[in-house]
Amino acid sequence: MRAIAAQIGHISQGLLTSPRAGRRILEMLREAPEGSLDQIIETVDLPKVLASMRRTGLHHRPQAVDLLLRERVDELSLDSIAQVVSAMHRGRTSRHAQEAIVEVLTRHTGEDFDTLKNFLNSTGDYHDLEHLVFEDLDEDLSDRLLEHIAEEAGDNRGGDIRVLSDIDDTVKCVIHDRRYPRGTIYPGVVSLLTKLDKGAAEEPGRPGDLTFVTARPGGPRGLIEQYTRGKLSYLGLPPHSVMGGSFLNLHTKGAIKDRKLENMDRDRLLFPEARMVFIGDSGQADGDVGAEMHRLDPDHIVGTLLHNVTDLDEAAREAWAQKGVHVFDTYAGAAAHAVRLGLIRVDQAREVAEDVRVGLRVLHLTPEQRERLERDLAADVAAIDALDEGAESRGSSESGGSNGGS
């Protein structure tokens, strides 16, 4: 199989760009022994293979669509199907390819369909599920796929958590925050995002539930989204996707809010079976976005964690809390809120707090910055301790009540 994959890869490098080359690739895929196609798909650079077919003759590409998504699709794993679909909707996606994509996706149901959606949403570039459904498919096919998604979700909702996160002043100090040097990755943020992705259960949940929501423009061919993903990849984050904006969305807070709301609503339509938590900051419109989503669908959005980068006072914090928006100063504080919302465990929150402590220790801070942040961290650790003590107290009470009644 390695030899076949190597030959296909050699041809698709552009060394042979005649119609004959495209036909040869198609023949090799068709003649691959039964049961071997999945391994070949995993080995070759499929987007490059299909791109070479586009260069060498359009009549080969529809045949490749039929071969991979209709004739021999049963040989492919869910991961390979996701790779094929992702490769198929790069560049202009023909109606023929769109129909085959929707056919194969709507054939899947139950846990397989949920897994396939998450594979599609974690493809490693902007050719993800959101881009497929809302940008590449014709409206009737998009509606058909969204109907299937809603039908599959049914009444089985809330079993998993989608984590949507802003980037600027939420993951990285960029605009309003004066407590850290510009460009700092916030201590504890990666730890919290990873734990939220795994969930509170002892057995980790499925990966791929992390999406970064930004009003930054997507740009031609999603270049900004690809750039953003590349800048985040070195942080060691779990599988994730990026939902961008448009060039018109950078001028006013109202426009930023509208675009982020649209992105969050798209995510809700794509993953109605899961609940959502949003992480943003107080510097732009994230609080308003989270509050509006909570108002529109309180059963879907668990809450918003709002990074305090503008010195919100206690009255403002309380006002936000009434709208389902929970303000935090360090990511230990965000972890404490996550425990209260049932998203992570107390022991996970303690790990986040320790990561914050270690992260602060190595940062170059002014004495004033360090004093402020260490004070904030101490308060957040105390909040976690109180949650732990409260859990122990409830456990002792329940144990005592049980013994007394037996």
C-alpha positions in Angstrom: 0.0 0.0 0.0 2.9 2.3 0.7 4.2 1.8 -2.8 0.8 2.8 -4.3 0.5 5.8 -2.0 4.1 6.9 -3.0 3.3 6.6 -6.7 0.1 8.6 -6.3 2.0 11.2 -4.3 4.7 11.5 -7.0 2.2 12.1 -9.7 0.2 14.6 -7.7 3.3 16.7 -7.0 2.8 18.4 -10.4 5.6 16.5 -12.1 3.0 15.0 -14.5 0.1 17.4 -15.1 -1.5 15.9 -18.3 -5.0 14.4 -18.4 -3.2 11.1 -18.6 -1.7 11.7 -15.1 -5.2 12.4 -13.6 -6.5 9.3 -15.2 -3.6 7.2 -13.8 -4.3 8.5 -10.3 -7.9 7.5 -10.6 -7.0 4.1 -12.0 -4.6 3.4 -9.1 -7.3 4.3 -6.5 -9.9 2.2 -8.3 -7.5 -0.8 -8.6 -6.4 -0.6 -5.0 -7.2 -4.0 -3.3 -10.3 -4.2 -1.2 -9.7 -3.0 2.3 -6.6 -1.0 1.4 -8.2 2.3 0.4 -8.5 3.6 3.9 -4.7 3.1 4.5 -3.9 4.9 1.2 -6.2 7.9 2.1 -4.3 8.2 5.4 -0.9 8.2 3.6 -1.3 10.4 0.6 -1.8 14.2 0.6 -5.4 14.0 -0.6 -6.0 17.7 -1.1 -3.0 17.8 -3.4 -4.1 14.6 -5.3 -7.5 16.1 -6.0 -6.0 19.4 -6.9 -3.9 17.7 -9.5 -7.0 16.1 -10.9 -8.5 19.5 -11.3 -5.4 20.7 -13.2 -5.3 17.6 -15.4 -8.9 17.4 -16.4 -12.3 18.1 -14.8 -13.7 14.8 -16.0 -11.5 12.9 -13.6 -12.5 14.7 -10.5 -16.3 13.7 -10.6 -15.2 10.1 -11.1 -13.0 10.4 -8.0 -15.9 11.8 -6.1 -18.1 8.8 -7.0 -15.3 6.4 -6.2 -14.4 7.7 -2.8 -17.8 8.9 -1.5 -20.2 6.4 -3.2 -18.6 3.2 -4.7 -16.1 2.4 -2.0 -17.0 4.7 0.9 -17.9 1.7 3.1 -14.1 0.8 3.2 -13.3 4.1 4.8 -13.0 5.0 8.5 -14.9 8.0 9.8 -11.6 9.9 10.0 -10.8 9.1 6.3 -14.3 10.1 5.3 -13.7 13.4 7.0 -10.4 13.8 5.2 -12.1 13.1 1.8 -14.9 15.5 2.5 -12.5 18.2 3.6 -10.4 17.8 0.5 -13.5 17.8 -1.8 -14.6 21.2 -0.7 -11.4 23.0 -1.3 -11.6 25.6 -4.1 -14.8 25.6 -6.1 -17.1 22.7 -5.0 -19.2 21.4 -7.9 -22.8 20.6 -7.4 -21.9 16.9 -8.1 -19.4 16.9 -5.2 -21.8 18.8 -2.9 -24.5 16.2 -3.4 -22.1 13.3 -2.8 -20.8 15.0 0.4 -24.3 15.5 1.8 -25.4 12.0 0.8 -22.5 10.4 2.7 -22.9 12.6 5.8 -26.7 12.1 6.1 -26.1 8.3 5.8 -24.5 8.3 9.2 -26.5 8.5 12.4 -26.0 8.3 16.1 -22.6 8.3 17.7 -20.9 7.8 14.3 -22.5 11.0 13.0 -21.4 12.9 16.1 -17.8 11.6 15.7 -17.8 12.4 12.0 -18.9 16.0 12.7 -16.1 16.5 15.2 -13.5 15.1 12.8 -14.8 17.5 10.1 -14.6 20.4 12.5 -11.0 19.6 13.5 -9.4 19.1 10.0 -6.5 21.4 10.7 -7.4 24.3 8.5 -10.4 26.4 7.6 -12.1 23.7 5.5 -14.1 22.7 8.6 -17.7 21.8 9.2 -18.8 25.5 9.5 -17.1 26.4 6.3 -18.7 23.5 4.5 -22.3 24.1 5.7 -22.5 27.8 5.5 -20.0 28.7 2.8 -19.6 25.9 0.3 -22.9 24.1 0.1 -25.8 25.4 -2.0 -28.7 26.5 0.2 -30.9 23.5 -0.4 -28.1 21.1 0.5 -27.1 23.1 3.5 -30.7 23.1 4.7 -30.8 19.3 4.2 -27.7 18.7 6.2 -28.8 21.0 9.0 -32.1 19.2 9.2 -30.3 15.9 9.6 -28.1 17.4 12.3 -31.2 18.6 14.2 -33.0 15.2 13.7 -29.9 13.4 15.1 -29.8 15.7 18.1 -33.4 15.1 18.9 -34.1 15.2 22.6 -30.6 13.9 23.5 -29.1 17.3 24.2 -26.6 18.6 26.8 -24.4 15.5 27.0 -21.3 17.3 25.9 -19.9 20.9 26.2 -18.8 23.0 23.3 -16.1 25.5 24.4 -16.1 28.7 22.4 -13.3 31.2 23.1 -12.3 34.7 22.0 -8.6 35.2 21.4 -7.5 38.9 21.9 -7.3 39.7 25.6 -8.7 36.3 26.4 -5.9 33.9 25.3 -3.3 36.5 24.6 -2.8 40.0 26.1 -3.2 42.3 23.0 -5.4 45.4 23.4 -6.9 46.6 26.7 -5.1 44.6 29.5 -2.3 46.6 31.3 -1.6 43.9 33.9 0.7 41.9 31.6 3.3 42.6 29.0 1.8 42.9 25.6 1.8 39.5 23.8 1.7 37.4 26.9 -0.2 34.1 26.7 -2.3 34.2 29.9 -1.1 31.8 32.6 -3.5 29.0 33.0 -5.6 29.6 29.9 -4.3 26.5 28.0 -4.8 24.4 31.1 -8.4 25.5 31.5 -9.3 25.2 27.8 -7.9 21.6 27.8 -9.8 20.7 31.0 -13.0 22.2 29.7 -12.6 20.2 26.5 -12.2 17.0 28.5 -15.1 17.8 30.8 -15.7 17.1 34.5 -16.2 13.3 34.2 -13.5 10.9 35.4 -13.4 9.5 31.8 -12.4 12.4 29.4 -15.0 13.4 26.9 -14.5 13.5 23.1 -11.8 15.9 21.8 -12.5 18.6 19.2 -15.0 20.6 21.2 -12.9 23.8 21.2 -13.6 26.6 18.8 -12.1 30.1 18.7 -14.6 32.7 17.8 -13.2 36.0 16.4 -14.4 39.0 14.4 -11.1 39.0 12.6 -11.7 38.7 8.8 -11.5 35.3 7.2 -9.9 36.8 4.1 -9.5 35.1 0.7 -9.4 31.3 1.1 -9.6 31.7 4.9 -6.0 33.0 5.1 -6.6 34.9 8.4 -8.2 31.9 9.9 -5.3 29.7 8.8 -2.9 32.2 10.2 -4.8 32.4 13.5 -4.8 28.6 13.8 -1.1 28.5 13.1 -0.4 31.1 15.8 -2.4 29.0 18.3 -1.0 25.6 17.3 2.2 25.9 19.3 0.4 26.3 22.6 -0.4 22.6 22.9 -4.2 23.1 22.6 -6.5 20.2 22.0 -8.0 19.8 18.4 -9.8 23.1 17.6 -11.4 25.2 14.8 -11.5 28.9 14.1 -14.6 30.9 13.1 -13.6 34.3 11.6 -15.4 37.4 10.5 -15.4 39.8 7.6 -13.5 43.0 6.9 -16.6 45.0 7.7 -16.7 43.7 11.3 -13.6 45.5 12.7 -14.9 49.0 12.9 -17.5 49.1 15.7 -18.3 47.1 18.8 -21.8 46.6 17.6 -20.5 45.0 14.4 -18.1 42.8 16.3 -20.9 41.7 18.6 -23.2 40.9 15.6 -20.5 38.8 13.9 -19.6 36.9 17.1 -23.3 36.2 17.7 -23.6 34.9 14.2 -20.6 32.6 14.7 -22.0 31.3 18.0 -25.4 30.7 16.5 -23.8 28.8 13.6 -22.1 26.6 16.2 -25.4 26.1 18.0 -27.0 24.9 14.7 -24.1 22.6 13.9 -23.9 21.1 17.4 -27.4 21.3 18.9 -26.8 18.2 20.9 -24.2 19.9 23.1 -24.3 22.8 25.5 -22.0 25.7 25.1 -19.7 27.8 27.3 -18.2 31.0 26.0 -15.0 32.6 27.2 -14.3 36.2 26.4 -13.1 39.5 27.8 -14.5 42.8 29.1 -12.7 44.9 26.6 -15.0 44.5 23.6 -18.5 43.1 23.2 -18.0 39.6 24.6 -20.1 40.2 27.7 -23.0 41.5 25.5 -22.6 38.5 23.2 -22.7 36.0 26.1 -25.7 37.7 27.7 -27.6 37.8 24.5 -27.0 34.1 23.8 -28.0 33.2 27.3 -31.2 35.2 26.9 -32.0 33.6 23.5 -31.3 30.0 24.6 -30.5 29.6 28.3 -30.8 25.8 28.0 -28.0 25.7 25.4 -25.5 28.2 26.7 -24.3 27.2 30.2 -22.7 30.5 30.8 -20.0 33.0 29.8 -16.7 33.4 31.6 -15.6 37.0 31.1 -11.9 38.0 31.6 -11.7 41.3 33.5 -9.3 43.4 31.6 -11.0 46.8 32.3 -11.2 46.8 36.1 -14.8 46.0 36.5 -16.1 46.8 40.0 -18.2 44.5 42.2 -21.5 46.2 41.1 -20.6 45.5 37.4 -19.6 41.9 38.2 -23.0 41.3 40.0 -24.9 42.9 37.1 -23.1 40.6 34.6 -23.8 37.5 36.8 -27.5 38.2 36.6 -27.2 37.8 32.9 -25.3 34.5 33.0 -21.9 36.2 32.6 -19.3 35.4 35.2 -16.3 37.8 35.6 -12.9 36.5 36.5 -9.4 38.1 37.1 -7.1 35.1 36.6 -7.7 31.8 35.1 -7.8 30.3 38.5 -10.9 32.4 39.0 -12.3 31.2 35.7 -11.7 27.6 36.9 -13.7 28.4 40.1 -16.6 29.6 38.0 -16.3 26.5 35.8 -16.6 24.3 38.9 -19.7 26.1 40.0 -21.2 25.6 36.6 -20.4 21.9 36.7 -18.0 22.0 33.8 -14.8 20.8 35.6 -14.0 19.3 39.0 -12.3 21.0 42.0 -9.1 19.0 41.5 -9.0 20.2 37.9 -9.5 23.8 39.1 -6.5 23.3 41.5 -4.3 22.2 38.7 -5.3 25.3 36.7 -4.5 27.5 39.7 -1.1 25.9 40.0 -0.4 26.5 36.3 -1.4 30.2 36.8 1.1 30.4 39.8 3.9 28.8 37.8 3.1 31.0 34.8 3.2 34.2 36.8 6.5 33.3 38.4 8.4 33.3 35.0 6.8 36.5 33.6 8.7 39.8 33.6 6.3 42.0 35.5 6.7 45.4 37.2 6.3 45.3 41.0 2.9 46.8 40.7 1.7 44.3 38.1 3.1 41.4 40.2 1.5 42.6 43.4 -1.9 43.0 41.7 -1.8 39.6 40.0 -0.7 37.7 43.0 -3.4 39.4 45.0 -6.0 38.4 42.4 -4.6 34.8 42.3 -4.8 34.5 46.1 -8.4 35.5 46.1 -9.2 33.0 43.3 -7.4 30.2 45.1 -9.4 31.0 48.2 -12.6 30.7 46.1 -11.5 27.2 44.9 -10.7 26.2 48.5 -14.2 27.3 49.6 -15.7 25.2 46.8 -13.7 22.2 48.0 -14.7 22.7 51.6 -18.3 23.1 50.6 -18.2 19.8 48.7 -16.7 18.0 51.7 -19.2 19.5 54.0 -22.1 18.4 51.8 -20.6 14.9 51.5 -20.3 14.6 55.3 -23.8 15.8 55.8 -25.2 13.4 53.3 -23.2 10.5 54.9 -24.4 11.4 58.3 -28.0 11.7 57.2 -27.8 8.3 55.6 -26.3 6.6 58.7 -28.9 8.2 60.9 -31.7 6.9 58.8 -30.5 3.3 58.6 
